[in-house]
Amino acid sequence: MTNIVYIGGSKGGSGKTTTAHLAALGAILRNQPAAYVVTDPTRKVRGEGRPYGVLDGRQPSDLAKILGASRATLNGWLFIDGGGNRQALDEELAAEADLCILPFRASEEDLDTVAADLARLPNALAWPAAWTVNAFAQKAAAFYIEGLSKAFPLRVIATPIPFVNSVSELLAENLGSPSTPVRSLARKVFDVITERHEERNHLKETPTERATA
């Protein structure tokens, strides 16, 4: 079946759009069909030169059609970018998706917001994004991950998505040929999502299904 991944959260600038594009690119690099869905009415639909599909879900009716078609085709991955910071959309799509991810950056404001989002979206997972690669700063930032993990056990992806300068090319008018660091990061992002998706599916299985798997 089509695997629907919703990447949302209430905090602007937390890395939702970049994470969604990385995941879609990573799927393609792992030879998996994939599409990215834009939902923020203020954003343009930029599909030029991208190896993955880019779908326009900015209108609720169009988003509903995309979700319906994805369930009908039963193939590949659909990554929905919850840009626009709309809590009602978060709640609807978190319930609809197979996996809900809430990116957050290393700041007190991001931490407070993602904690509130985790509390209201019981199936969501938090994921540190655009994380510092400076060794000294990493030590300080690790406290954010540790604190959130204690408050929400098993609901924080402990391996951060590192900051990569060239990742901004994902949001350009035309993607063209992604740089090697972006390709490498995209594969890692998709691999983590795949692992978490498999874990969720395993938890949903009945004891009989697990025994016969």
C-alpha positions as CSV (number, residue, x, y, z in Angstrom):
1,M,0.0,0.0,0.0
2,T,1.0,3.6,-0.3
3,N,2.9,4.8,2.8
4,I,1.7,8.2,3.9
5,V,4.1,10.2,6.0
6,Y,2.9,13.5,7.4
7,I,5.6,16.0,8.5
8,G,4.0,18.8,10.6
9,G,4.0,20.8,13.8
10,S,3.0,24.2,15.0
11,K,6.4,25.9,14.9
12,G,7.4,27.8,11.8
13,G,10.9,27.3,10.5
14,S,11.4,23.9,12.2
15,G,12.4,22.1,9.1
16,K,9.2,20.6,7.9
17,T,9.6,21.4,4.2
18,T,13.2,20.5,4.0
19,T,12.6,17.2,5.8
20,A,9.7,16.3,3.5
21,H,11.8,17.0,0.4
22,L,14.8,15.1,1.8
23,A,12.6,12.1,2.5
24,A,11.1,12.2,-1.0
25,L,14.5,12.4,-2.6
26,G,15.8,9.6,-0.4
27,A,13.0,7.3,-1.4
28,I,13.8,7.8,-5.1
29,L,17.5,7.2,-4.4
30,R,16.5,3.9,-2.7
31,N,14.5,3.1,-5.8
32,Q,11.1,3.7,-4.2
33,P,8.3,5.7,-5.9
34,A,7.7,8.9,-4.0
35,A,5.8,12.2,-4.2
36,Y,6.0,15.4,-2.1
37,V,2.8,17.2,-1.3
38,V,2.7,21.0,-0.6
39,T,-0.2,22.1,1.6
40,D,0.7,25.7,2.6
41,P,-1.5,28.1,0.5
42,T,1.3,30.7,0.6
43,R,3.9,28.4,-1.1
44,K,4.5,27.8,-4.8
45,V,4.4,24.4,-6.3
46,R,7.9,23.7,-7.5
47,G,8.2,20.4,-9.4
48,E,10.8,21.3,-12.1
49,G,13.8,19.1,-12.4
50,R,12.9,16.9,-9.4
51,P,13.1,13.1,-9.6
52,Y,10.0,12.7,-7.3
53,G,6.5,13.9,-7.9
54,V,5.3,17.2,-6.6
55,L,1.6,17.4,-5.9
56,D,-0.6,20.5,-5.1
57,G,-2.6,19.9,-1.9
58,R,-3.0,23.6,-1.0
59,Q,-6.8,23.3,-1.3
60,P,-8.6,20.9,1.0
61,S,-10.5,19.3,-1.9
62,D,-7.3,18.7,-3.8
63,L,-5.6,17.2,-0.8
64,A,-8.5,14.9,-0.2
65,K,-8.2,13.7,-3.8
66,I,-4.5,13.1,-3.4
67,L,-5.0,11.0,-0.3
68,G,-7.8,9.1,-1.9
69,A,-5.8,8.4,-5.0
70,S,-2.8,7.3,-2.9
71,R,-4.8,4.8,-1.0
72,A,-6.2,3.5,-4.3
73,T,-2.9,3.1,-6.1
74,L,-1.2,1.2,-3.1
75,N,2.3,2.0,-4.2
76,G,5.3,3.9,-3.0
77,W,5.6,6.8,-0.5
78,L,3.7,10.1,-0.1
79,F,5.3,12.8,2.0
80,I,3.0,15.6,3.1
81,D,4.5,18.9,4.1
82,G,2.4,20.5,6.8
83,G,3.8,23.9,6.3
84,G,1.6,26.8,7.4
85,N,1.4,25.9,11.1
86,R,-2.2,24.8,11.2
87,Q,-3.2,22.7,14.2
88,A,-6.4,21.5,12.7
89,L,-4.5,20.2,9.7
90,D,-2.0,18.6,11.9
91,E,-4.7,16.7,13.8
92,E,-6.5,15.5,10.7
93,L,-3.4,14.3,8.8
94,A,-1.7,12.8,11.9
95,A,-4.8,10.6,12.2
96,E,-4.8,9.8,8.4
97,A,-1.1,9.2,8.0
98,D,0.8,6.0,8.6
99,L,3.6,8.0,10.3
100,C,3.6,11.6,11.7
101,I,6.9,13.4,12.3
102,L,7.4,16.7,14.0
103,P,10.8,18.3,13.2
104,F,12.2,20.7,15.8
105,R,15.4,22.7,16.1
106,A,17.7,23.3,19.0
107,S,16.0,26.1,20.8
108,E,13.8,26.6,23.9
109,E,10.9,27.8,21.7
110,D,11.1,24.8,19.4
111,L,11.3,22.5,22.4
112,D,8.2,24.0,24.1
113,T,6.2,23.9,20.9
114,V,7.1,20.3,19.9
115,A,6.3,19.2,23.5
116,A,2.8,20.7,23.2
117,D,2.4,19.1,19.8
118,L,3.4,15.7,21.1
119,A,0.9,16.0,23.9
120,R,-2.0,16.7,21.4
121,L,-0.9,14.3,18.7
122,P,-0.5,11.0,20.5
123,N,0.9,9.0,17.6
124,A,3.5,11.6,16.4
125,L,7.2,11.4,16.7
126,A,9.6,14.3,17.3
127,W,12.8,14.5,15.2
128,P,15.6,17.0,15.7
129,A,16.2,18.8,12.4
130,A,18.9,21.1,10.9
131,W,21.0,20.1,13.9
132,T,24.3,21.7,14.6
133,V,27.4,19.9,13.5
134,N,29.7,21.9,15.8
135,A,31.0,19.5,18.5
136,F,30.7,22.0,21.3
137,A,27.2,23.1,20.3
138,Q,26.2,19.4,19.9
139,K,26.8,18.8,23.6
140,A,24.5,21.7,24.6
141,A,21.9,20.7,22.1
142,A,21.9,17.1,23.3
143,F,20.1,18.3,26.5
144,Y,17.1,19.2,24.3
145,I,16.8,15.7,23.0
146,E,17.4,14.0,26.4
147,G,14.8,16.2,28.1
148,L,12.2,15.6,25.5
149,S,12.9,11.9,25.4
150,K,12.4,11.7,29.2
151,A,9.1,13.5,28.9
152,F,7.9,11.4,25.9
153,P,9.6,8.0,26.1
154,L,10.0,6.2,22.7
155,R,8.5,9.2,20.9
156,V,11.7,11.1,20.0
157,I,14.0,10.0,17.1
158,A,17.4,10.4,18.8
159,T,19.5,10.6,15.7
160,P,19.3,14.3,14.5
161,I,19.1,15.4,10.9
162,P,22.3,17.4,10.6
163,F,22.6,20.9,9.1
164,V,24.0,20.8,5.6
165,N,24.6,24.1,3.8
166,S,23.7,22.8,0.3
167,V,20.3,21.4,1.5
168,S,18.8,24.8,0.6
169,E,19.0,23.7,-3.1
170,L,16.0,21.4,-2.4
171,L,13.8,24.5,-2.1
172,A,15.1,26.1,-5.3
173,E,12.9,26.8,-8.3
174,N,14.6,23.9,-10.1
175,L,16.4,21.1,-8.2
176,G,18.6,19.9,-11.0
177,S,21.3,17.5,-9.8
178,P,21.5,17.4,-5.9
179,S,25.0,17.7,-4.4
180,T,26.6,14.6,-2.9
181,P,26.0,15.8,0.8
182,V,22.3,16.3,0.0
183,R,22.0,12.9,-1.6
184,S,23.8,11.2,1.3
185,L,21.5,13.0,3.9
186,A,18.4,12.2,1.9
187,R,19.2,8.5,2.0
188,K,19.8,8.6,5.7
189,V,16.5,10.5,6.3
190,F,14.5,8.0,4.3
191,D,16.2,5.0,6.0
192,V,15.2,6.3,9.4
193,I,11.6,6.9,8.2
194,T,11.5,3.4,6.8
195,E,12.7,1.9,10.1
196,R,10.2,3.8,12.1
197,H,7.4,2.9,9.7
198,E,8.3,-0.8,10.0
199,E,8.3,-0.5,13.8
200,R,4.8,1.1,13.7
201,N,3.5,-1.7,11.4
202,H,5.0,-4.3,13.7
203,L,3.2,-2.8,16.7
204,K,-0.1,-2.8,14.8
205,E,0.2,-6.5,14.1
206,T,-1.8,-9.0,16.2
207,P,0.2,-11.7,18.1
208,T,-1.0,-14.3,15.5
209,E,0.3,-12.1,12.6
210,R,3.6,-11.7,14.3
211,A,4.0,-15.4,14.9
212,T,3.4,-16.2,11.2
213,A,5.5,-13.4,9.9
